[in-house]
């Protein structure tokens, strides 16, 4: 099995390929803090992040934004 860190992000598009239940089960141990939840019939990854204050939350969002931009997401 390939490690998720070796992949590049491919933005989701309507009608694009989705991970199978077996693929999800195989990759789930690599992201134990994340949950797979059903949202309107679609299996979706979700993780809750908690911060001590707004400044920490904003710094996190800005860092994630930079990573998303680098991945063309």
N, CA, C and O atoms as a GROMACS GRO file, in nm:
protein
  292
    1UNK      N    1   0.084  -0.118   0.000
    1UNK     CA    2   0.000   0.000   0.000
    1UNK      C    3   0.088   0.124   0.000
    1UNK      O    4   0.188   0.131   0.072
    2UNK      N    5   0.050   0.220  -0.080
    2UNK     CA    6   0.122   0.348  -0.084
    2UNK      C    7   0.081   0.433   0.037
    2UNK      O    8  -0.031   0.422   0.088
    3UNK      N    9   0.172   0.515   0.080
    3UNK     CA   10   0.141   0.605   0.190
    3UNK      C   11   0.079   0.733   0.135
    3UNK      O   12   0.118   0.783   0.030
    4UNK      N   13  -0.017   0.784   0.207
    4UNK     CA   14  -0.089   0.903   0.163
    4UNK      C   15   0.004   1.021   0.140
    4UNK      O   16  -0.022   1.104   0.053
    5UNK      N   17   0.112   1.031   0.216
    5UNK     CA   18   0.204   1.143   0.203
    5UNK      C   19   0.275   1.146   0.068
    5UNK      O   20   0.334   1.247   0.032
    6UNK      N   21   0.271   1.036  -0.007
    6UNK     CA   22   0.335   1.031  -0.138
    6UNK      C   23   0.242   1.084  -0.249
    6UNK      O   24   0.287   1.106  -0.362
    7UNK      N   25   0.116   1.104  -0.216
    7UNK     CA   26   0.020   1.149  -0.316
    7UNK      C   27   0.016   1.300  -0.325
    7UNK      O   28   0.047   1.370  -0.229
    8UNK      N   29  -0.023   1.349  -0.441
    8UNK     CA   30  -0.053   1.490  -0.459
    8UNK      C   31  -0.204   1.503  -0.460
    8UNK      O   32  -0.275   1.409  -0.497
    9UNK      N   33  -0.252   1.616  -0.421
    9UNK     CA   34  -0.396   1.639  -0.414
    9UNK      C   35  -0.453   1.656  -0.555
    9UNK      O   36  -0.395   1.725  -0.638
   10UNK      N   37  -0.565   1.592  -0.579
   10UNK     CA   38  -0.640   1.610  -0.703
   10UNK      C   39  -0.776   1.666  -0.661
   10UNK      O   40  -0.853   1.597  -0.595
   11UNK      N   41  -0.806   1.790  -0.701
   11UNK     CA   42  -0.933   1.847  -0.659
   11UNK      C   43  -1.051   1.760  -0.700
   11UNK      O   44  -1.053   1.702  -0.809
   12UNK      N   45  -1.148   1.752  -0.612
   12UNK     CA   46  -1.268   1.673  -0.638
   12UNK      C   47  -1.351   1.741  -0.745
   12UNK      O   48  -1.367   1.863  -0.746
   13UNK      N   49  -1.404   1.660  -0.834
   13UNK     CA   50  -1.494   1.710  -0.936
   13UNK      C   51  -1.618   1.621  -0.938
   13UNK      O   52  -1.609   1.501  -0.916
   14UNK      N   53  -1.730   1.680  -0.964
   14UNK     CA   54  -1.854   1.603  -0.972
   14UNK      C   55  -1.837   1.492  -1.075
   14UNK      O   56  -1.792   1.516  -1.188
   15UNK      N   57  -1.872   1.370  -1.035
   15UNK     CA   58  -1.860   1.257  -1.125
   15UNK      C   59  -1.722   1.195  -1.127
   15UNK      O   60  -1.699   1.096  -1.197
   16UNK      N   61  -1.628   1.252  -1.051
   16UNK     CA   62  -1.491   1.198  -1.046
   16UNK      C   63  -1.485   1.070  -0.966
   16UNK      O   64  -1.583   1.031  -0.901
   17UNK      N   65  -1.371   1.003  -0.970
   17UNK     CA   66  -1.358   0.876  -0.897
   17UNK      C   67  -1.366   0.898  -0.746
   17UNK      O   68  -1.322   1.001  -0.695
   18UNK      N   69  -1.421   0.801  -0.678
   18UNK     CA   70  -1.429   0.806  -0.532
   18UNK      C   71  -1.359   0.683  -0.476
   18UNK      O   72  -1.347   0.581  -0.544
   19UNK      N   73  -1.314   0.693  -0.354
   19UNK     CA   74  -1.248   0.580  -0.288
   19UNK      C   75  -1.350   0.473  -0.255
   19UNK      O   76  -1.463   0.503  -0.216
   20UNK      N   77  -1.308   0.349  -0.269
   20UNK     CA   78  -1.395   0.237  -0.233
   20UNK      C   79  -1.388   0.214  -0.083
   20UNK      O   80  -1.300   0.268  -0.015
   21UNK      N   81  -1.480   0.136  -0.031
   21UNK     CA   82  -1.479   0.102   0.112
   21UNK      C   83  -1.346   0.036   0.149
   21UNK      O   84  -1.290   0.065   0.254
   22UNK      N   85  -1.297  -0.054   0.063
   22UNK     CA   86  -1.170  -0.120   0.091
   22UNK      C   87  -1.053  -0.023   0.090
   22UNK      O   88  -0.963  -0.034   0.174
   23UNK      N   89  -1.052   0.073  -0.002
   23UNK     CA   90  -0.947   0.174  -0.006
   23UNK      C   91  -0.950   0.259   0.120
   23UNK      O   92  -0.847   0.289   0.179
   24UNK      N   93  -1.069   0.299   0.159
   24UNK     CA   94  -1.085   0.379   0.281
   24UNK      C   95  -1.031   0.302   0.401
   24UNK      O   96  -0.957   0.357   0.482
   25UNK      N   97  -1.068   0.175   0.413
   25UNK     CA   98  -1.023   0.092   0.525
   25UNK      C   99  -0.872   0.078   0.524
   25UNK      O  100  -0.809   0.074   0.630
   26UNK      N  101  -0.812   0.069   0.406
   26UNK     CA  102  -0.667   0.056   0.397
   26UNK      C  103  -0.592   0.181   0.437
   26UNK      O  104  -0.485   0.173   0.498
   27UNK      N  105  -0.648   0.296   0.403
   27UNK     CA  106  -0.581   0.423   0.434
   27UNK      C  107  -0.615   0.478   0.572
   27UNK      O  108  -0.539   0.558   0.626
   28UNK      N  109  -0.726   0.438   0.627
   28UNK     CA  110  -0.772   0.494   0.756
   28UNK      C  111  -0.667   0.486   0.866
   28UNK      O  112  -0.655   0.582   0.943
   29UNK      N  113  -0.589   0.377   0.880
   29UNK     CA  114  -0.487   0.374   0.986
   29UNK      C  115  -0.381   0.484   0.974
   29UNK      O  116  -0.316   0.518   1.073
   30UNK      N  117  -0.364   0.539   0.854
   30UNK     CA  118  -0.265   0.646   0.836
   30UNK      C  119  -0.317   0.781   0.886
   30UNK      O  120  -0.239   0.874   0.906
   31UNK      N  121  -0.446   0.792   0.906
   31UNK     CA  122  -0.505   0.917   0.952
   31UNK      C  123  -0.602   0.888   1.066
   31UNK      O  124  -0.722   0.912   1.053
   32UNK      N  125  -0.552   0.835   1.178
   32UNK     CA  126  -0.641   0.789   1.286
   32UNK      C  127  -0.724   0.900   1.349
   32UNK      O  128  -0.828   0.871   1.410
   33UNK      N  129  -0.682   1.025   1.336
   33UNK     CA  130  -0.760   1.134   1.398
   33UNK      C  131  -0.880   1.174   1.314
   33UNK      O  132  -0.965   1.251   1.360
   34UNK      N  133  -0.887   1.123   1.192
   34UNK     CA  134  -0.996   1.158   1.101
   34UNK      C  135  -1.106   1.054   1.109
   34UNK      O  136  -1.079   0.937   1.137
   35UNK      N  137  -1.228   1.096   1.084
   35UNK     CA  138  -1.344   1.006   1.082
   35UNK      C  139  -1.404   1.006   0.942
   35UNK      O  140  -1.396   1.105   0.869
   36UNK      N  141  -1.462   0.894   0.905
   36UNK     CA  142  -1.538   0.884   0.781
   36UNK      C  143  -1.685   0.895   0.820
   36UNK      O  144  -1.737   0.813   0.895
   37UNK      N  145  -1.750   0.997   0.768
   37UNK     CA  146  -1.890   1.022   0.802
   37UNK      C  147  -1.973   1.028   0.674
   37UNK      O  148  -1.922   1.062   0.567
   38UNK      N  149  -2.099   0.995   0.687
   38UNK     CA  150  -2.191   1.001   0.574
   38UNK      C  151  -2.262   1.136   0.577
   38UNK      O  152  -2.331   1.169   0.673
   39UNK      N  153  -2.243   1.212   0.471
   39UNK     CA  154  -2.311   1.341   0.458
   39UNK      C  155  -2.393   1.336   0.330
   39UNK      O  156  -2.339   1.340   0.220
   40UNK      N  157  -2.522   1.328   0.346
   40UNK     CA  158  -2.616   1.320   0.234
   40UNK      C  159  -2.580   1.207   0.138
   40UNK      O  160  -2.583   1.224   0.016
   41UNK      N  161  -2.545   1.091   0.195
   41UNK     CA  162  -2.515   0.974   0.115
   41UNK      C  163  -2.375   0.968   0.058
   41UNK      O  164  -2.345   0.879  -0.021
   42UNK      N  165  -2.289   1.063   0.096
   42UNK     CA  166  -2.152   1.066   0.045
   42UNK      C  167  -2.056   1.044   0.162
   42UNK      O  168  -2.062   1.115   0.262
   43UNK      N  169  -1.967   0.944   0.148
   43UNK     CA  170  -1.866   0.919   0.250
   43UNK      C  171  -1.765   1.033   0.245
   43UNK      O  172  -1.704   1.059   0.141
   44UNK      N  173  -1.746   1.099   0.358
   44UNK     CA  174  -1.666   1.220   0.365
   44UNK      C  175  -1.570   1.212   0.483
   44UNK      O  176  -1.605   1.161   0.590
   45UNK      N  177  -1.448   1.262   0.464
   45UNK     CA  178  -1.353   1.269   0.575
   45UNK      C  179  -1.383   1.393   0.658
   45UNK      O  180  -1.417   1.499   0.606
   46UNK      N  181  -1.370   1.376   0.791
   46UNK     CA  182  -1.393   1.490   0.880
   46UNK      C  183  -1.300   1.479   0.999
   46UNK      O  184  -1.276   1.370   1.052
   47UNK      N  185  -1.248   1.591   1.039
   47UNK     CA  186  -1.167   1.599   1.160
   47UNK      C  187  -1.200   1.729   1.230
   47UNK      O  188  -1.216   1.834   1.167
   48UNK      N  189  -1.211   1.722   1.361
   48UNK     CA  190  -1.237   1.841   1.442
   48UNK      C  191  -1.105   1.889   1.502
   48UNK      O  192  -1.032   1.810   1.562
   49UNK      N  193  -1.076   2.015   1.485
   49UNK     CA  194  -0.957   2.077   1.542
   49UNK      C  195  -1.003   2.175   1.649
   49UNK      O  196  -1.100   2.248   1.630
   50UNK      N  197  -0.934   2.176   1.762
   50UNK     CA  198  -0.968   2.268   1.870
   50UNK      C  199  -0.846   2.353   1.903
   50UNK      O  200  -0.732   2.304   1.902
   51UNK      N  201  -0.870   2.478   1.932
   51UNK     CA  202  -0.762   2.572   1.960
   51UNK      C  203  -0.793   2.647   2.089
   51UNK      O  204  -0.908   2.660   2.130
   52UNK      N  205  -0.688   2.696   2.152
   52UNK     CA  206  -0.705   2.769   2.278
   52UNK      C  207  -0.757   2.910   2.257
   52UNK      O  208  -0.817   2.970   2.347
   53UNK      N  209  -0.734   2.965   2.136
   53UNK     CA  210  -0.778   3.102   2.112
   53UNK      C  211  -0.788   3.128   1.962
   53UNK      O  212  -0.748   3.045   1.880
   54UNK      N  213  -0.842   3.242   1.928
   54UNK     CA  214  -0.864   3.277   1.789
   54UNK      C  215  -0.732   3.290   1.714
   54UNK      O  216  -0.724   3.250   1.598
   55UNK      N  217  -0.631   3.344   1.778
   55UNK     CA  218  -0.501   3.363   1.712
   55UNK      C  219  -0.443   3.229   1.664
   55UNK      O  220  -0.392   3.220   1.553
   56UNK      N  221  -0.451   3.126   1.747
   56UNK     CA  222  -0.403   2.993   1.708
   56UNK      C  223  -0.486   2.937   1.593
   56UNK      O  224  -0.432   2.878   1.499
   57UNK      N  225  -0.616   2.954   1.601
   57UNK     CA  226  -0.704   2.905   1.496
   57UNK      C  227  -0.674   2.974   1.362
   57UNK      O  228  -0.669   2.909   1.258
   58UNK      N  229  -0.654   3.104   1.366
   58UNK     CA  230  -0.626   3.179   1.245
   58UNK      C  231  -0.492   3.138   1.185
   58UNK      O  232  -0.481   3.124   1.063
   59UNK      N  233  -0.392   3.118   1.268
   59UNK     CA  234  -0.261   3.073   1.219
   59UNK      C  235  -0.272   2.937   1.150
   59UNK      O  236  -0.210   2.914   1.046
   60UNK      N  237  -0.352   2.848   1.208
   60UNK     CA  238  -0.374   2.716   1.149
   60UNK      C  239  -0.444   2.727   1.014
   60UNK      O  240  -0.402   2.664   0.917
   61UNK      N  241  -0.549   2.807   1.008
   61UNK     CA  242  -0.623   2.825   0.883
   61UNK      C  243  -0.532   2.883   0.775
   61UNK      O  244  -0.539   2.841   0.660
   62UNK      N  245  -0.449   2.978   0.810
   62UNK     CA  246  -0.357   3.036   0.713
   62UNK      C  247  -0.256   2.933   0.664
   62UNK      O  248  -0.220   2.933   0.546
   63UNK      N  249  -0.209   2.847   0.751
   63UNK     CA  250  -0.114   2.743   0.712
   63UNK      C  251  -0.182   2.642   0.618
   63UNK      O  252  -0.124   2.603   0.517
   64UNK      N  253  -0.302   2.601   0.653
   64UNK     CA  254  -0.376   2.509   0.568
   64UNK      C  255  -0.406   2.574   0.432
   64UNK      O  256  -0.397   2.509   0.328
   65UNK      N  257  -0.439   2.701   0.434
   65UNK     CA  258  -0.464   2.773   0.309
   65UNK      C  259  -0.342   2.773   0.219
   65UNK      O  260  -0.354   2.757   0.097
   66UNK      N  261  -0.224   2.791   0.276
   66UNK     CA  262  -0.101   2.788   0.199
   66UNK      C  263  -0.076   2.650   0.137
   66UNK      O  264  -0.035   2.639   0.021
   67UNK      N  265  -0.102   2.545   0.216
   67UNK     CA  266  -0.085   2.410   0.164
   67UNK      C  267  -0.185   2.382   0.052
   67UNK      O  268  -0.150   2.322  -0.050
   68UNK      N  269  -0.309   2.425   0.071
   68UNK     CA  270  -0.412   2.404  -0.031
   68UNK      C  271  -0.376   2.477  -0.160
   68UNK      O  272  -0.394   2.424  -0.269
   69UNK      N  273  -0.326   2.597  -0.148
   69UNK     CA  274  -0.284   2.674  -0.265
   69UNK      C  275  -0.170   2.605  -0.339
   69UNK      O  276  -0.168   2.602  -0.462
   70UNK      N  277  -0.075   2.549  -0.265
   70UNK     CA  278   0.038   2.478  -0.325
   70UNK      C  279  -0.007   2.353  -0.400
   70UNK      O  280   0.058   2.310  -0.494
   71UNK      N  281  -0.119   2.296  -0.357
   71UNK     CA  282  -0.174   2.176  -0.420
   71UNK      C  283  -0.278   2.210  -0.528
   71UNK      O  284  -0.344   2.121  -0.582
   72UNK      N  285  -0.293   2.339  -0.558
   72UNK     CA  286  -0.392   2.384  -0.657
   72UNK      C  287  -0.533   2.339  -0.620
   72UNK      O  288  -0.613   2.305  -0.707
   73UNK      N  289  -0.562   2.341  -0.492
   73UNK     CA  290  -0.694   2.294  -0.447
   73UNK      C  291  -0.785   2.412  -0.421
   73UNK      O  292  -0.900   2.393  -0.382
   0.00000   0.00000   0.00000
